[in-house]
Amino acid sequence: MKGQALADFVVEATTLDSDDAEGAGTGKTGSPPAWTLHVDGSAMKEGCGAGVVLRTPVGSEIKYSVTLGFPATNNVAEYEALIAGLRLAKECSARDLVVYSDSELVINQVLGNFEANHPQLSKYLMKVKGMTSDFEQIEFVHILRENNEKADSLAKAAASGDPEQYARGMRETLERPTVDEPETMVMPVSDDDTWMTAYLRYLADGILPEDPVEAKKVKKTAGWYAIVDGRLYRRGFSTPYLRCLTPVEAEYALQEVHLGICGSHIGGKNLAFKIMRQGYYWPTMKYDAVDFVRKCENCQVHGNLNRQPHTELRALQSPWPFAQWGLDILGPLPIAAGQRKFLMVGIDYFTKWVEATPLARITEQNATEFLRQSIVCRYGVPECVITDNGTQFTGKRFSRYCARLRINLIHTSVAYPQANGQVEVTNRTILHGLKTKLIDSGGSWVDELPSILWSYRTTPRESTKETPFSLCYGVEAVIPVEVGLPSLRVEHFNPDLNSQRLREHLDLLEEARDRARLSIATYQQRVARYYNKKVKARQFEVGDLVLRSIEATGKNAGRNKLSPNWEGPFLVSAILRDGAYKLRSQEGRLIPRTWNAMHLRKYYQ
């Protein structure tokens, strides 16, 4: 404890009231009464402070306040209060201690219920856990703020610099964070507890370990080792002798080579090989190097983005024509007549029939009208509609319209809207047709759109082996080439037989659709086999720490080649479905939107 001795301060003797009775003991029958410690931190505009109230088993109180002479968050102030309280209790020779704090985050991190994600909070947590060994028994309890009034008033007084409110207690000013105080590194005076001990004893004195299995191992492998000038060396293949390192020395070597003056954050395997080429060795150096790099903060936030799929492909099966539609927006395109520059596209998942409408603006009303006019009024009420998470599809008006008609509205993952793959492929086909047909006259794409759609509807699709037109109407459409170069059916057209043949084709249409359904299933299986070869499974559990791709958040403004690729860490708060997760910040704040596993990666600390 810095400052005056404890005897120089006023100690207030008080009687325990009913609200504080729980702190008078550990709750175990026959056990001696415990010391109780109330701590609180405060971060205000005027400054930051910490308040401590230590109560002895006989009911006397020691008040202690700390003014933080550096900028600090409220969580840092809470940790500083806890550390100051533990130091005070240690100096008062307290052995059994019950700690009360109104900080849910700090208490749960100390108890292991929450993980300390922030690097500075991790340092505070490690320091607190190291200090708990000074007590025989210690218990941490979270209480409400109204039950922690004395420590809270001390903390606020220390933060505001009001000397009258804490004049009767101990007070101190802390110029820098406790975790930044220089600590003397204690080097081991002997290697008795390291992996080298057995070899040193055997090579120097011929003493084998008592364990027969360990003794056999040492005796068998001792030929690889030699003692030179009192140090243990291993004979190597790449160099004559490799100096054997203790765990402390190995940690120093990893840090210096990986992130020291000559370090460039190389990968784990290369890190191990580089250390070995410099003439050092310990048995687990490759594993330790990989683990060290995996936990490196800079390596994690600048890691490569995930491009491989994380889950196997799940094909969508449409039970009948026009039962399942996918909607999407294509654009912006060159501005055409009426200021139209967007294209609303819908495709039936069974027949591959396409509907498209040019739009000047993307609004929820336009999306609802497209669904009503181009789909419902033409082909009936669909069983489900699949869209991305655009506001035009997630708004109340569009959702209410679907609910009123009992249309199952399905939204793809926010972070991976390309999951609506059928519409994405159709968009590319339409865009390619427009570009190749117009060349330079981009503004006339609205006039050419019907011909592009007609071409798409009358072209056989690979998945069905049929044209969308034939699966809809039972016969193939007559296209202009059959007029310029008359085909057999055009040249020998018979009006009397045409109606009869059309009815016959309709009778056979169900068989054609069944063949198309089988063809779609076969095609989907073939695509899934190819897709699943590239899958790299990534699954997270609730409570896992993850980093989030900055690219997926859309925060691209101001970023450059040296900007990190990942941000965080965040906690996984819920698993919605395969590959979809909800996140929350380290302070417990829920992160909006749903996040796909493709744009998440595990965070190691």
BELNOR-V565232 format. One record per residue. N is the residue number from 0. PHI is phi in radians with two decimals (999 if undefined). PSI is psi in whole degrees, 0 to 359 (NA if undefined). D_CENTER is the distance of its C-alpha to the mean C-alpha in whole Angstrom. Layout:
N/PHI/PSI/D_CENTER  N/PHI/PSI/D_CENTER
This chain:
0/999/125/41  1/-1.37/158/42  2/1.62/207/45  3/-1.28/162/48  4/-1.24/159/49  5/-1.09/328/48  6/-1.14/340/52  7/-1.45/356/52  8/-1.90/155/50  9/-1.37/131/51  10/-1.93/122/50  11/-1.60/126/50  12/-1.62/125/51  13/-2.32/163/50  14/-1.73/134/50  15/-1.16/128/47  16/-1.63/180/47  17/-1.15/328/45  18/-1.21/332/42  19/-1.79/8/42  20/-1.13/334/43  21/-1.20/342/40  22/-1.56/0/40  23/-1.36/347/43  24/-2.82/175/42  25/-1.46/353/40  26/1.59/359/41  27/-1.68/131/42  28/-1.11/130/46  29/1.47/354/48  30/-1.46/150/46  31/-1.16/151/47  32/-1.08/145/45  33/-1.72/159/42  34/-1.32/147/41  35/-2.10/142/39  36/-2.28/120/37  37/-1.86/125/35  38/-2.24/153/33  39/-2.78/146/31  40/-2.10/154/30  41/-2.49/131/30  42/-2.13/113/29  43/-2.22/177/31  44/-1.12/325/33  45/-1.24/334/36  46/2.78/191/34  47/-2.22/146/32  48/-2.67/169/33  49/-2.37/140/33  50/-2.15/139/36  51/-2.33/133/37  52/-2.22/111/39  53/-1.84/124/40  54/-1.96/129/43  55/-1.36/165/45  56/-1.06/337/46  57/-1.61/2/50  58/1.78/2/48  59/-1.40/149/48  60/-2.02/143/45  61/-2.11/119/44  62/-1.73/137/43  63/-2.55/129/41  64/-2.27/148/39  65/-2.25/126/37  66/-1.62/124/36  67/-1.50/115/33  68/-1.52/29/35  69/-2.58/155/32  70/-1.10/136/29  71/-2.61/148/26  72/-1.41/171/24  73/-1.12/323/25  74/-1.15/321/22  75/-1.12/318/24  76/-1.08/322/27  77/-1.11/319/27  78/-1.18/320/26  79/-1.09/321/29  80/-1.11/318/31  81/-1.12/316/30  82/-1.14/318/31  83/-1.09/320/34  84/-1.16/320/35  85/-1.15/322/34  86/-1.11/317/37  87/-1.10/316/39  88/-1.11/323/39  89/-1.13/316/40  90/-1.20/337/43  91/-1.53/8/44  92/1.11/32/44  93/-1.27/135/42  94/-1.88/316/41  95/-1.83/126/40  96/-2.41/136/37  97/-2.03/121/35  98/-1.83/127/33  99/-1.99/133/32  100/-2.57/145/30  101/-1.59/7/28  102/-1.58/106/25  103/-1.13/324/23  104/-1.12/310/20  105/-1.12/314/22  106/-1.07/316/24  107/-1.23/329/21  108/-1.20/320/19  109/-1.16/322/23  110/-1.34/349/23  111/1.58/4/20  112/-1.32/325/18  113/-1.97/152/16  114/-1.74/142/14  115/-1.42/104/15  116/-1.47/324/12  117/-1.31/136/14  118/-0.98/320/17  119/-1.21/320/20  120/-1.15/328/19  121/-1.09/320/18  122/-1.12/317/22  123/-1.08/318/23  124/-1.09/317/22  125/-1.09/321/24  126/-1.17/318/27  127/-1.11/316/27  128/-1.12/326/27  129/-1.18/328/29  130/-1.36/339/32  131/-1.16/339/32  132/-1.23/350/34  133/-1.35/355/37  134/-2.14/147/37  135/-1.24/316/39  136/-2.38/137/37  137/-2.54/138/34  138/-2.30/137/32  139/-1.96/128/30  140/-2.27/133/30  141/-1.60/132/28  142/-2.23/167/31  143/-1.32/159/31  144/-1.09/324/32  145/-1.20/343/35  146/-1.63/7/36  147/-2.26/38/35  148/-1.15/319/38  149/-1.13/313/39  150/-1.16/325/37  151/-1.16/317/35  152/-1.15/324/38  153/-1.13/318/39  154/-1.12/316/35  155/-1.17/322/36  156/-1.14/320/39  157/-1.16/324/38  158/-1.23/321/36  159/-1.47/347/38  160/1.35/23/41  161/-1.47/105/44  162/-1.28/337/46  163/-1.21/329/48  164/-1.33/339/45  165/-2.28/31/44  166/-1.20/333/48  167/-1.56/3/49  168/-2.05/176/46  169/-1.29/143/44  170/-2.47/153/42  171/-2.70/153/41  172/-2.00/126/39  173/-1.79/119/36  174/-1.43/337/36  175/-2.59/161/32  176/-0.99/145/29  177/-1.05/324/30  178/-1.29/347/28  179/-1.67/1/29  180/-1.21/134/33  181/-1.11/134/34  182/-2.05/142/34  183/-1.36/122/37  184/-1.37/124/35  185/-1.65/113/37  186/-1.49/143/38  187/-1.13/135/39  188/-1.43/346/43  189/-2.60/165/43  190/-1.80/27/41  191/-1.09/331/42  192/-1.80/14/39  193/-1.81/172/37  194/-1.21/343/37  195/-1.44/347/40  196/-1.00/312/43  197/-1.08/320/44  198/-1.23/320/45  199/-1.09/316/47  200/-1.17/320/49  201/-1.24/315/50  202/-1.23/326/51  203/-1.48/317/52  204/-2.14/358/54  205/1.27/21/54  206/-1.66/124/52  207/-1.71/155/49  208/-1.07/156/47  209/-1.24/327/48  210/-1.16/122/46  211/-1.10/324/47  212/-1.16/315/44  213/-1.15/322/43  214/-1.11/320/47  215/-1.15/320/47  216/-1.13/314/44  217/-1.11/317/45  218/-1.13/325/48  219/-1.30/324/47  220/-1.78/0/45  221/-1.12/337/47  222/-1.12/342/48  223/-1.40/350/45  224/-2.04/157/45  225/-2.64/151/48  226/-1.79/121/49  227/-2.20/119/50  228/0.93/40/51  229/1.42/359/49  230/-1.90/150/46  231/-1.57/131/44  232/-2.19/152/44  233/-1.95/135/43  234/-1.28/130/44  235/-2.07/171/42  236/-1.54/322/43  237/-1.40/326/41  238/-2.37/156/43  239/-1.02/312/46  240/-2.38/138/44  241/-2.00/126/41  242/-1.23/129/41  243/-1.43/135/39  244/-1.97/145/36  245/-1.33/167/35  246/-0.98/322/32  247/-1.16/316/32  248/-1.16/324/34  249/-1.13/320/31  250/-1.09/318/28  251/-1.10/318/30  252/-1.11/319/31  253/-1.11/315/27  254/-1.15/316/26  255/-1.18/317/29  256/-1.32/326/29  257/-1.40/314/25  258/-2.28/17/25  259/-1.39/199/29  260/-1.04/319/31  261/-1.73/12/31  262/-1.56/149/28  263/-2.36/27/26  264/0.98/52/22  265/-1.30/168/24  266/-1.20/168/22  267/-1.08/312/22  268/-1.14/315/25  269/-1.12/327/27  270/-1.11/315/27  271/-1.12/317/28  272/-1.14/322/31  273/-1.15/318/32  274/-1.12/320/32  275/-1.17/320/35  276/-1.15/336/37  277/-1.41/355/37  278/1.80/29/39  279/-2.17/159/37  280/-2.74/143/36  281/-2.66/156/34  282/-1.05/327/33  283/-1.92/32/30  284/-1.16/324/29  285/-1.19/314/27  286/-1.11/316/25  287/-1.10/322/24  288/-1.16/316/24  289/-1.10/317/21  290/-1.15/322/19  291/-1.12/316/20  292/-1.19/322/19  293/-1.08/328/15  294/-1.61/357/15  295/-1.16/126/16  296/-1.07/312/15  297/-1.15/321/16  298/-1.13/328/16  299/-1.30/314/12  300/-1.28/339/12  301/-1.83/13/14  302/-1.14/159/13  303/-1.12/148/14  304/-1.27/150/13  305/-1.42/124/12  306/-1.97/342/15  307/-1.39/145/16  308/-1.11/148/16  309/-1.79/341/14  310/-2.32/158/16  311/-1.19/153/20  312/-1.22/132/22  313/-2.00/112/23  314/-1.33/144/26  315/-1.66/126/27  316/-1.86/124/31  317/-1.68/125/33  318/-1.26/328/36  319/-2.65/166/39  320/-1.05/140/39  321/1.10/21/38  322/-1.53/333/36  323/-2.37/119/32  324/-2.06/147/32  325/-2.01/134/29  326/-2.06/144/29  327/-2.77/169/27  328/-1.97/132/28  329/-1.95/128/30  330/2.57/181/31  331/-1.35/147/32  332/-1.87/173/35  333/-0.99/141/38  334/-1.15/124/40  335/-1.87/188/42  336/-1.00/139/45  337/1.35/18/44  338/1.04/25/41  339/-1.42/127/39  340/-2.46/5/36  341/-2.18/160/34  342/-2.31/119/34  343/-1.54/121/33  344/-2.06/136/33  345/-2.30/140/33  346/-2.37/136/33  347/-1.40/129/35  348/-1.26/342/33  349/-1.61/301/36  350/-1.48/345/39  351/1.19/21/36  352/-1.22/139/39  353/-2.04/136/37  354/-2.12/140/38  355/-2.57/142/37  356/-2.36/128/38  357/-1.24/144/38  358/-2.37/149/37  359/-1.51/326/37  360/-2.37/151/34  361/-1.67/103/31  362/-2.25/163/32  363/-1.15/324/31  364/-1.13/317/35  365/-1.11/321/35  366/-1.13/319/32  367/-1.15/317/34  368/-1.13/322/38  369/-1.10/316/36  370/-1.11/321/35  371/-1.28/310/39  372/-1.38/315/41  373/-1.52/343/40  374/-2.11/299/38  375/-1.12/312/40  376/-1.27/345/43  377/-1.80/321/44  378/-2.16/5/42  379/1.61/174/42  380/-1.32/121/39  381/-1.33/162/36  382/-1.32/321/34  383/-2.65/157/31  384/-2.25/131/29  385/-1.94/127/26  386/-2.39/172/24  387/-1.50/193/21  388/-1.72/26/20  389/-1.08/148/22  390/-1.08/334/24  391/-1.20/341/27  392/-1.84/344/26  393/-1.82/358/24  394/-1.25/169/27  395/-1.17/322/29  396/-1.13/312/32  397/-1.13/318/31  398/-1.15/319/29  399/-1.13/321/32  400/-1.09/316/34  401/-1.13/319/32  402/-1.15/322/33  403/-1.11/325/36  404/-1.63/7/37  405/1.01/41/35  406/-1.56/127/33  407/-1.32/109/29  408/-1.62/119/27  409/-2.04/128/24  410/-1.88/134/21  411/-1.32/169/18  412/-1.06/140/15  413/-1.04/316/14  414/-1.36/351/12  415/-2.52/67/15  416/-1.13/343/18  417/-1.17/357/20  418/-1.07/336/20  419/-1.39/63/23  420/-1.13/325/24  421/-1.07/318/28  422/-1.23/324/28  423/-1.08/318/26  424/-1.14/318/29  425/-1.10/319/32  426/-1.01/317/31  427/-1.10/321/31  428/-1.14/315/34  429/-1.12/316/36  430/-1.09/319/35  431/-1.12/319/36  432/-1.12/319/39  433/-1.16/317/40  434/-1.14/316/39  435/-1.29/334/42  436/-1.47/327/44  437/-1.58/326/44  438/1.02/271/44  439/-1.78/337/45  440/-1.49/68/45  441/-1.17/330/42  442/-1.22/346/43  443/-1.70/21/45  444/-1.15/333/42  445/-1.13/321/43  446/-1.20/329/46  447/-1.56/350/45  448/-1.01/314/42  449/-1.00/321/44  450/-1.20/325/46  451/-1.16/318/42  452/-1.16/321/41  453/-1.10/319/45  454/-1.08/318/44  455/-1.12/318/41  456/-1.23/337/42  457/-1.87/14/45  458/-1.87/131/43  459/-1.06/137/43  460/-1.65/143/39  461/-1.09/326/38  462/-1.26/326/36  463/-1.80/342/39  464/1.12/13/42  465/-2.30/164/44  466/-1.48/151/44  467/-1.02/325/42  468/-1.11/315/45  469/-1.17/324/47  470/-1.25/339/44  471/-1.50/315/45  472/-1.94/353/49  473/1.59/349/50  474/-2.41/164/52  475/-1.42/144/51  476/-1.30/151/51  477/-1.45/123/54  478/-1.88/162/53  479/-0.96/328/55  480/-1.12/333/56  481/-1.31/346/58  482/-1.56/317/60  483/-1.20/319/61  484/-2.13/90/61  485/-0.91/128/62  486/-1.45/176/60  487/-1.10/317/62  488/-1.28/333/61  489/-1.36/318/62  490/-1.16/325/65  491/-1.90/34/66  492/-1.15/132/65  493/-2.18/110/67  494/-1.02/327/66  495/-1.21/324/68  496/-1.52/343/66  497/-1.07/314/63  498/-1.09/319/62  499/-1.13/317/63  500/-1.15/323/60  501/-1.09/319/58  502/-1.14/322/58  503/-1.12/318/58  504/-1.11/323/55  505/-1.15/325/53  506/-1.14/329/54  507/-1.61/359/53  508/-1.12/322/50  509/-1.07/321/48  510/-1.13/319/49  511/-1.10/321/47  512/-1.20/325/44  513/-1.13/317/44  514/-1.09/320/44  515/-1.12/321/41  516/-1.10/318/39  517/-1.16/321/39  518/-1.13/321/39  519/-1.10/316/36  520/-1.10/318/34  521/-1.12/317/36  522/-1.11/317/34  523/-1.12/323/31  524/-1.13/319/31  525/-1.13/317/32  526/-1.12/319/29  527/-1.12/321/27  528/-1.08/317/28  529/-1.17/317/27  530/-1.15/317/24  531/-1.23/343/23  532/-1.15/334/24  533/-1.67/1/21  534/-1.24/133/19  535/-2.12/101/16  536/-1.05/134/15  537/-2.40/110/11  538/-2.23/143/10  539/-2.21/153/8  540/-1.88/160/11  541/-1.07/130/11  542/1.74/349/10  543/-1.20/147/8  544/-1.57/131/6  545/-2.37/155/3  546/-1.78/150/4  547/-2.01/136/5  548/-1.13/126/8  549/-1.16/329/11  550/-1.06/322/13  551/-1.26/338/11  552/-1.42/345/12  553/1.41/12/16  554/-1.51/65/16  555/-1.67/349/18  556/-1.18/130/21  557/1.40/1/23  558/-1.48/151/20  559/-2.42/188/22  560/-1.10/336/22  561/-1.67/0/21  562/-1.26/148/18  563/-1.18/154/15  564/-1.59/341/13  565/-2.25/153/9  566/-2.34/159/9  567/2.37/204/7  568/-1.50/163/7  569/-2.17/162/6  570/-1.77/136/7  571/-1.30/118/7  572/-1.75/336/10  573/-2.79/149/11  574/-1.91/115/12  575/-1.51/314/14  576/-2.82/181/15  577/-0.99/116/14  578/1.46/4/11  579/-2.09/131/11  580/-2.41/154/8  581/-1.84/142/9  582/-2.09/159/7  583/-2.42/156/9  584/-1.33/173/10  585/-1.17/339/12  586/-1.50/359/15  587/1.69/2/14  588/-1.40/130/14  589/-1.20/136/13  590/-1.59/126/11  591/-1.15/160/13  592/1.36/166/13  593/-1.79/141/11  594/-2.08/136/8  595/-1.55/147/9  596/-1.06/336/8  597/-1.08/332/10  598/-1.88/23/8  599/-2.25/153/4  600/-2.54/149/6  601/-1.18/141/6  602/-1.83/131/8  603/-1.95/142/11  604/-2.43/NA/14
